[in-house]
Amino acid sequence: MWRNDRSSFGWIAIILHWTIALLIGGLVILGYVMTRPDIDPELQFELYQWHKSFGMLALALTVVRIAWWWLEVPPAHPATLSRYEARAATATHALLRMLTLAVPLAGWAIASTSTLAIPTFFFDLVVIPHLPFEKSEAAEAFWTMAHSWLAYGLAGIVLLHAAAALVHHFLYRDEVLRRMLGILPRRPASNTDTSASGSEKWDIGQR
């Protein structure tokens, strides 16, 4: 099933989730490597262009994901979650959406306020126009600091989010992680279905 239902995520939400997660991880690593003081200048310029391209891709996919979140009915929290855990999960997801939007926007603002006026190429296909911000060293420094701190915050929230999912999967043994992987237990079989009795079967993307 491509769309969500009340108990599980559809494949559109799942694909967006994991694609953005991979992009975030790659961008954090790339951001660290390209800002090292001992890096070759030519390699640094190339990595900056890749960082901006993948950052724009992450921004576009985040907009799609937020739109999909508004249009689709999100699955209910698993019954195993306490009221506190459910509220914490809701707050964490909202914070993740805001940060995955804010971090690339701040990066876009860096390129837009830079006095170097280096164009931003999207994978060497098109030039991304700059935001209508005033170009100055002070503005560039502000957005550089904002981009860095927002990225650190996003990385920290992602790690906490991943740790919580692993705790639920291995300690609580509930479906929190399984349903974002598209793996859910089959619905209980009827009494007439003797082939499923006495065993727990699993299905990919079962709805």
Sequence and secondary structure as in RCSB ss.txt:
>XXXX:A:sequence
MWRNDRSSFGWIAIILHWTIALLIGGLVILGYVMTRPDIDPELQFELYQWHKSFGMLALALTVVRIAWWWLEVPP
AHPATLSRYEARAATATHALLRMLTLAVPLAGWAIASTSTLAIPTFFFDLVVIPHLPFEKSEAAEAFWTMAHSWL
AYGLAGIVLLHAAAALVHHFLYRDEVLRRMLGILPRRPASNTDTSASGSEKWDIGQR
>XXXX:A:secstr
  S  SSS  HHHHHHHHHHHHHHHHHHHHHHHHT TTS HHHHHHHHHHHHHHHHHHHHHHHHHHHHHHHS   
   TTS HHHHHHHHHHHHHHHHHHHHHHHHHHHHHHH TT   EEETTTEEE   S    HHHHHHHHHHHHHH
HHHHHHHHHHHHHHHHHIIIII  SHHHHHTTEEE     TT GGGTTS  EEET  
